[in-house]
Amino acid sequence: MQKIRALIASPRVSSFKSNGWLYKCAGIRWIMSEESGNVQNKPLKRVEEGSGELGEHIRKKLKSDVEQTGDERKHPKRKVVLLLAYSGKGYYGMQRNAGSSQFKTIEDELVTALIKSGCIPDNHGDDMKKMSFQRCARTDKGVSAAGQVVSLKLWMIEDIKEKLNSNLPPQIRVLGLKRVTGGFNSKNSCDARTYSYMLPTVAFAPKDYSTENSIAFRLEPETLQRVNCLFGSYKGTHNFHNFTSQKAARDPSARRYITEMTCGEPFVRGGAEFAEITVRGQSFMMHQIRKMIGLVIAVVKGYSGDEVFKRSWGEEKVDVPKAPGLGLVLEKVHFDRYNKRFGGDGLHECLEWTEEEQAILAFKEEHIYPSIVETECQEGSMASWMATLPIHDFMATAKGAQDKDRGQVGESNRIIFASSIVSGCFFKTNKMFNISSLIIN
């Protein structure tokens, strides 16, 4: 016998059942009762009529209850963070490109593993917002990470790390997992990020040094001291609009705070000498770190004077070279405010990964460092990039450099046009300009 207490008399009534409860709508109020005369009726909150779909948000709220399977009820869904380490070689960055299977990313692999492991429903893979997914930092194409952190909601199945890693390729690993507060967001809760950049020390050699003998180069202590002096000038808050793209000089978001930037002692790998640069800052813009390193290399090699740093922080548009992406690694992300507020409340853990440090170091030694050294020795990305430094005009503004490039394009077109006349060939002018532009760019 159904026992329903009518709250508002109305000829317009709709109802549905879910898990033994009967939900009815009379007029503008929902009421709920159990199919038992012994249980007291529980009225729900008032819902105003809106677009005509009365109580739609209640239906959405109850939808998960109606569709819930036995496995889902067995494993509660909780907000967690995952500590990730990965080698970026062969991937088009961290962030997933929705609807693009051609350019595989780290998140593509992670989502596939989450579904296969039974941590999230299949439909969450198409819309990552459904699992409240957020990465702490977006790494570019080819960039690796030893301490990336992502936050998401998932089912707390048994042996989560082991199951995820069994469905991930060897160059991507979940090294840690911790419960966090329901409103935690790995990007917004992050106070600072630490990156490292591994490069051959021949990058700091004088500009007339032959790169054919790069393996034999060894960095002098005086040069290392000068390098660290230049890196130290980045500390503090500066306007880095020249160190990224599409940022206006007066855009407040171009001001970034750097707390540390140093180059460590050199070491030998694969017969060549390398060094590791460490930089910590509140946040970084796209290509910012690579341009910061690129400008220091240009100054140390003698292509520009020290005064270029102050000019690059001003409103003037300065042509700043961008070092190769190979060698850049996201080392660690910091959650100092979160740890201070929740780390000692007895319910949540501090987001520190001291117990995972050995696993992090082992992953770097097995996957990240060998990939950087082998790729650099085989492809010579740093040597190829250094060969482009002479074409940068560090004294001119970026606009002046563009005007100079246009003049070079025009001169090249005149030469090509004259040569084609002599050889009996003739091309349309607009096609010659396109060809020359492609060659120079």
TAKA-V650392 format. One record per residue. N is the residue number from 1. PHI is phi in whole degrees, 0 to 359 (999 if undefined). OMEGA is omega in radians with two decimals (NA if undefined). D_CENTER is the distance of its C-alpha to the mean C-alpha in whole Angstrom. Layout:
N & PHI & OMEGA & D_CENTER
N & PHI & OMEGA & D_CENTER
//
This chain:
1 & 999 & 3.13 & 58
2 & 285 & 3.11 & 55
3 & 246 & -3.07 & 56
4 & 239 & 3.10 & 54
5 & 257 & -3.11 & 55
6 & 289 & -3.13 & 54
7 & 263 & 3.13 & 53
8 & 222 & 3.12 & 54
9 & 286 & -3.14 & 56
10 & 199 & 3.11 & 55
11 & 288 & -3.07 & 56
12 & 262 & -3.09 & 52
13 & 231 & 3.03 & 51
14 & 229 & -3.09 & 48
15 & 205 & 2.98 & 47
16 & 202 & -3.10 & 45
17 & 251 & 3.08 & 45
18 & 204 & 3.07 & 42
19 & 51 & 3.07 & 42
20 & 85 & 3.13 & 46
21 & 251 & 3.11 & 45
22 & 248 & -3.13 & 47
23 & 250 & 3.14 & 45
24 & 233 & 3.09 & 47
25 & 243 & 3.08 & 47
26 & 236 & -3.13 & 50
27 & 71 & -3.09 & 50
28 & 241 & -3.12 & 47
29 & 229 & 3.07 & 46
30 & 268 & 3.01 & 45
31 & 231 & -3.02 & 47
32 & 224 & 3.07 & 46
33 & 213 & 3.10 & 49
34 & 267 & -3.11 & 49
35 & 282 & 3.14 & 51
36 & 207 & -3.10 & 54
37 & 283 & -3.07 & 56
38 & 270 & -3.08 & 56
39 & 256 & -3.11 & 52
40 & 289 & 3.13 & 52
41 & 293 & -3.10 & 50
42 & 239 & 3.12 & 47
43 & 291 & 3.10 & 46
44 & 269 & -3.11 & 43
45 & 293 & -3.14 & 41
46 & 291 & 3.14 & 43
47 & 234 & -3.14 & 41
48 & 281 & 3.06 & 42
49 & 288 & -3.09 & 43
50 & 238 & -3.03 & 40
51 & 276 & -3.12 & 39
52 & 108 & 3.10 & 42
53 & 264 & -2.99 & 40
54 & 295 & 3.09 & 41
55 & 67 & -3.06 & 39
56 & 296 & -3.09 & 36
57 & 290 & 3.05 & 34
58 & 289 & 3.10 & 36
59 & 300 & 3.12 & 36
60 & 296 & -3.13 & 32
61 & 295 & -3.11 & 32
62 & 272 & -3.06 & 35
63 & 299 & -3.13 & 33
64 & 296 & 3.09 & 31
65 & 295 & -3.08 & 35
66 & 293 & -3.06 & 36
67 & 272 & -3.02 & 34
68 & 295 & 3.10 & 33
69 & 267 & 3.13 & 34
70 & 297 & -3.14 & 36
71 & 296 & -3.12 & 33
72 & 291 & 3.11 & 31
73 & 290 & -3.12 & 34
74 & 288 & -3.10 & 34
75 & 251 & -3.14 & 30
76 & 292 & 3.09 & 29
77 & 266 & -3.08 & 25
78 & 225 & 3.07 & 24
79 & 273 & -3.10 & 20
80 & 222 & 2.94 & 19
81 & 240 & 3.08 & 16
82 & 246 & 3.03 & 15
83 & 268 & -3.08 & 14
84 & 248 & 2.96 & 12
85 & 230 & -3.13 & 13
86 & 204 & 2.98 & 12
87 & 264 & -3.03 & 13
88 & 280 & -3.11 & 11
89 & 296 & 3.13 & 15
90 & 90 & -3.14 & 16
91 & 243 & -3.13 & 12
92 & 266 & 3.08 & 11
93 & 91 & -3.11 & 7
94 & 275 & -2.96 & 5
95 & 290 & -3.11 & 6
96 & 286 & 3.07 & 10
97 & 259 & -3.05 & 12
98 & 301 & 3.08 & 15
99 & 78 & -3.13 & 19
100 & 236 & 3.13 & 17
101 & 274 & -3.10 & 18
102 & 289 & -3.09 & 19
103 & 253 & -3.06 & 15
104 & 284 & 3.14 & 14
105 & 239 & 3.12 & 11
106 & 297 & -3.13 & 10
107 & 294 & 3.04 & 10
108 & 302 & -3.14 & 13
109 & 294 & -3.10 & 15
110 & 294 & -3.14 & 14
111 & 297 & 3.11 & 16
112 & 300 & 3.13 & 19
113 & 293 & 3.11 & 19
114 & 298 & 3.13 & 19
115 & 290 & -3.13 & 22
116 & 297 & -3.11 & 24
117 & 278 & -3.13 & 24
118 & 82 & -3.13 & 25
119 & 272 & 3.14 & 23
120 & 220 & 3.07 & 22
121 & 292 & -3.14 & 24
122 & 301 & -3.05 & 24
123 & 288 & 3.09 & 24
124 & 287 & 3.13 & 20
125 & 292 & -3.14 & 19
126 & 277 & -3.14 & 19
127 & 226 & -3.03 & 18
128 & 290 & 3.09 & 15
129 & 293 & -3.12 & 17
130 & 295 & 3.10 & 20
131 & 253 & 3.11 & 18
132 & 53 & -3.07 & 16
133 & 284 & 3.05 & 13
134 & 208 & 3.09 & 10
135 & 267 & 3.14 & 7
136 & 282 & -3.11 & 7
137 & 213 & 3.04 & 4
138 & 270 & 3.09 & 1
139 & 263 & -3.08 & 3
140 & 282 & 3.12 & 7
141 & 304 & 3.08 & 10
142 & 81 & -3.11 & 11
143 & 277 & -3.10 & 9
144 & 259 & 3.11 & 10
145 & 212 & 3.05 & 10
146 & 249 & -3.10 & 13
147 & 215 & 3.06 & 12
148 & 288 & 3.12 & 9
149 & 233 & 3.07 & 10
150 & 237 & 3.08 & 10
151 & 245 & -3.12 & 13
152 & 192 & 3.02 & 16
153 & 260 & 3.11 & 19
154 & 212 & 3.07 & 21
155 & 283 & -3.10 & 25
156 & 279 & 3.12 & 26
157 & 284 & 3.12 & 27
158 & 283 & 3.09 & 29
159 & 53 & -3.08 & 27
160 & 301 & -3.08 & 24
161 & 302 & -3.11 & 22
162 & 297 & -3.13 & 24
163 & 291 & 3.12 & 24
164 & 296 & -3.11 & 21
165 & 294 & 3.10 & 21
166 & 290 & 3.12 & 24
167 & 254 & 3.10 & 22
168 & 250 & 3.04 & 19
169 & 293 & -3.07 & 19
170 & 301 & -3.09 & 20
171 & 276 & 3.04 & 17
172 & 230 & -3.11 & 15
173 & 222 & 2.96 & 16
174 & 267 & -3.05 & 16
175 & 260 & -3.12 & 18
176 & 202 & 3.12 & 19
177 & 212 & 3.09 & 19
178 & 217 & 3.05 & 20
179 & 285 & 3.11 & 22
180 & 226 & 3.12 & 21
181 & 293 & -3.09 & 22
182 & 298 & -3.13 & 22
183 & 266 & -3.09 & 21
184 & 293 & 3.07 & 18
185 & 228 & -3.00 & 14
186 & 299 & -3.14 & 12
187 & 282 & -3.07 & 10
188 & 287 & -3.11 & 13
189 & 274 & -3.09 & 15
190 & 279 & -3.13 & 13
191 & 271 & -3.08 & 15
192 & 199 & 3.13 & 14
193 & 227 & 3.12 & 11
194 & 243 & 3.11 & 13
195 & 242 & 2.96 & 12
196 & 235 & 3.12 & 15
197 & 222 & -3.12 & 16
198 & 262 & -3.08 & 18
199 & 215 & 3.05 & 21
200 & 290 & -3.07 & 25
201 & 292 & 3.09 & 27
202 & 298 & 3.09 & 29
203 & 299 & 3.14 & 26
204 & 263 & 3.11 & 28
205 & 287 & 3.08 & 32
206 & 303 & -3.03 & 34
207 & 293 & 3.13 & 33
208 & 268 & 3.13 & 37
209 & 283 & -3.10 & 36
210 & 284 & 3.13 & 36
211 & 288 & 3.09 & 32
212 & 294 & -3.14 & 35
213 & 249 & -3.02 & 36
214 & 293 & -3.12 & 32
215 & 296 & -3.10 & 33
216 & 279 & -3.07 & 35
217 & 289 & 3.05 & 34
218 & 228 & -3.05 & 34
219 & 283 & 3.11 & 32
220 & 282 & 3.13 & 35
221 & 303 & 3.14 & 34
222 & 295 & 3.12 & 35
223 & 293 & 3.11 & 32
224 & 299 & 3.12 & 30
225 & 296 & 3.11 & 31
226 & 293 & 3.11 & 31
227 & 302 & -3.13 & 27
228 & 291 & 3.07 & 27
229 & 295 & 3.12 & 29
230 & 291 & 3.11 & 27
231 & 296 & 3.13 & 23
232 & 297 & -3.14 & 25
233 & 292 & 3.12 & 26
234 & 283 & -3.07 & 22
235 & 297 & -3.12 & 23
236 & 102 & -3.13 & 23
237 & 259 & 3.13 & 22
238 & 222 & 3.07 & 22
239 & 271 & -3.06 & 21
240 & 259 & -3.11 & 19
241 & 295 & 3.10 & 19
242 & 278 & -3.06 & 20
243 & 253 & 3.07 & 17
244 & 211 & -3.14 & 15
245 & 239 & 3.06 & 16
246 & 60 & 3.05 & 18
247 & 239 & 3.10 & 19
248 & 285 & -3.08 & 22
249 & 298 & -3.10 & 24
250 & 260 & 3.09 & 25
251 & 287 & -3.11 & 22
252 & 301 & -3.11 & 21
253 & 289 & 3.13 & 17
254 & 279 & 3.11 & 18
255 & 277 & -3.10 & 19
256 & 232 & -3.07 & 17
257 & 253 & -3.14 & 18
258 & 251 & -3.11 & 18
259 & 259 & -3.09 & 20
260 & 203 & 2.99 & 20
261 & 202 & -3.10 & 20
262 & 218 & 3.03 & 22
263 & 248 & -3.09 & 23
264 & 279 & 3.13 & 25
265 & 295 & -3.13 & 28
266 & 291 & 3.10 & 28
267 & 215 & -3.06 & 28
268 & 253 & 3.04 & 30
269 & 219 & 3.14 & 28
270 & 62 & 3.14 & 29
271 & 86 & -3.13 & 32
272 & 255 & 3.14 & 30
273 & 267 & 3.13 & 29
274 & 236 & 3.01 & 25
275 & 217 & -3.12 & 24
276 & 240 & 3.10 & 21
277 & 264 & 3.11 & 19
278 & 242 & 3.12 & 18
279 & 224 & 3.09 & 16
280 & 235 & 3.14 & 15
281 & 209 & 3.14 & 15
282 & 297 & 3.08 & 14
283 & 196 & -3.09 & 11
284 & 227 & 3.06 & 10
285 & 270 & -3.14 & 10
286 & 301 & 3.10 & 9
287 & 69 & -3.05 & 11
288 & 299 & -3.10 & 13
289 & 296 & -3.13 & 13
290 & 297 & 3.11 & 14
291 & 284 & 3.07 & 17
292 & 299 & 3.12 & 18
293 & 289 & -3.13 & 19
294 & 300 & -3.13 & 20
295 & 290 & 3.11 & 23
296 & 296 & 3.11 & 24
297 & 301 & -3.13 & 25
298 & 298 & -3.13 & 27
299 & 288 & -3.14 & 29
300 & 298 & -3.13 & 30
301 & 284 & 3.07 & 31
302 & 100 & 3.12 & 33
303 & 278 & -3.14 & 32
304 & 208 & 3.10 & 31
305 & 268 & -3.11 & 33
306 & 296 & -3.07 & 31
307 & 293 & -3.12 & 32
308 & 295 & 3.14 & 29
309 & 296 & -3.13 & 27
310 & 296 & 3.11 & 28
311 & 295 & -3.11 & 29
312 & 291 & 3.11 & 25
313 & 271 & 3.11 & 25
314 & 275 & -3.11 & 27
315 & 283 & 3.13 & 28
316 & 296 & 3.11 & 29
317 & 274 & -3.06 & 26
318 & 247 & 3.13 & 26
319 & 279 & -3.09 & 25
320 & 252 & -3.13 & 22
321 & 288 & -3.10 & 21
322 & 249 & -3.14 & 18
323 & 293 & -3.13 & 18
324 & 299 & 3.13 & 17
325 & 287 & 3.12 & 13
326 & 299 & 3.13 & 15
327 & 106 & -3.13 & 15
328 & 276 & -3.08 & 12
329 & 224 & 2.99 & 11
330 & 282 & -3.04 & 9
331 & 275 & -3.02 & 12
332 & 201 & 3.01 & 12
333 & 240 & -2.97 & 12
334 & 242 & -3.13 & 15
335 & 233 & -3.05 & 17
336 & 296 & -3.12 & 20
337 & 295 & 3.13 & 21
338 & 297 & -3.13 & 20
339 & 298 & -3.14 & 22
340 & 292 & -3.07 & 25
341 & 276 & -3.01 & 26
342 & 246 & -3.04 & 25
343 & 296 & -3.11 & 25
344 & 247 & -3.09 & 29
345 & 275 & 3.12 & 30
346 & 84 & -3.12 & 31
347 & 250 & -3.06 & 29
348 & 240 & 3.13 & 26
349 & 266 & 2.97 & 24
350 & 292 & 3.12 & 23
351 & 274 & 3.00 & 19
352 & 241 & -3.00 & 20
353 & 237 & -3.11 & 20
354 & 295 & -3.13 & 23
355 & 289 & -3.12 & 24
356 & 263 & -3.05 & 21
357 & 300 & 3.13 & 21
358 & 295 & 3.11 & 24
359 & 294 & 3.10 & 22
360 & 296 & -3.14 & 19
361 & 297 & 3.13 & 21
362 & 296 & 3.12 & 22
363 & 294 & 3.13 & 19
364 & 298 & -3.12 & 18
365 & 291 & -3.08 & 22
366 & 271 & -2.99 & 22
367 & 240 & -2.99 & 19
368 & 277 & -3.10 & 17
369 & 299 & 3.12 & 20
370 & 300 & 3.13 & 22
371 & 296 & -3.14 & 20
372 & 293 & -3.09 & 19
373 & 295 & -3.11 & 23
374 & 297 & -3.13 & 24
375 & 295 & 3.14 & 22
376 & 294 & -3.12 & 23
377 & 291 & -3.10 & 26
378 & 277 & -3.03 & 27
379 & 260 & 3.13 & 25
380 & 60 & -3.08 & 25
381 & 296 & 3.14 & 22
382 & 291 & 3.12 & 23
383 & 297 & 3.12 & 26
384 & 296 & 3.14 & 26
385 & 292 & -3.13 & 24
386 & 297 & 3.12 & 26
387 & 292 & 3.13 & 29
388 & 269 & -3.08 & 27
389 & 298 & -3.14 & 28
390 & 298 & -3.11 & 31
391 & 279 & 3.08 & 30
392 & 280 & 3.09 & 29
393 & 255 & -3.03 & 31
394 & 283 & 3.13 & 30
395 & 274 & -3.12 & 33
396 & 270 & 3.03 & 32
397 & 284 & 3.13 & 30
398 & 297 & 3.12 & 27
399 & 295 & 3.11 & 30
400 & 296 & 3.12 & 33
401 & 295 & 3.12 & 31
402 & 294 & 3.11 & 30
403 & 298 & 3.13 & 34
404 & 295 & 3.11 & 35
405 & 298 & 3.13 & 33
406 & 297 & 3.10 & 35
407 & 295 & 3.10 & 38
408 & 293 & 3.11 & 37
409 & 296 & -3.14 & 36
410 & 297 & 3.12 & 40
411 & 296 & 3.13 & 41
412 & 298 & -3.14 & 40
413 & 295 & 3.12 & 41
414 & 295 & 3.13 & 45
415 & 293 & 3.14 & 45
416 & 298 & -3.11 & 44
417 & 297 & -3.13 & 46
418 & 296 & -3.13 & 49
419 & 296 & -3.10 & 48
420 & 290 & 3.10 & 48
421 & 295 & -3.11 & 52
422 & 298 & -3.09 & 53
423 & 278 & 3.11 & 52
424 & 86 & 3.14 & 53
425 & 253 & 3.12 & 50
426 & 219 & 3.11 & 49
427 & 239 & 3.08 & 45
428 & 293 & -3.05 & 44
429 & 301 & -3.08 & 43
430 & 296 & 3.11 & 40
431 & 290 & 3.11 & 39
432 & 296 & 3.13 & 39
433 & 296 & 3.12 & 37
434 & 296 & 3.14 & 34
435 & 297 & -3.11 & 35
436 & 295 & 3.13 & 35
437 & 297 & 3.14 & 32
438 & 294 & -3.12 & 30
439 & 295 & -3.06 & 31
440 & 287 & -3.12 & 30
441 & 287 & NA & 27
//
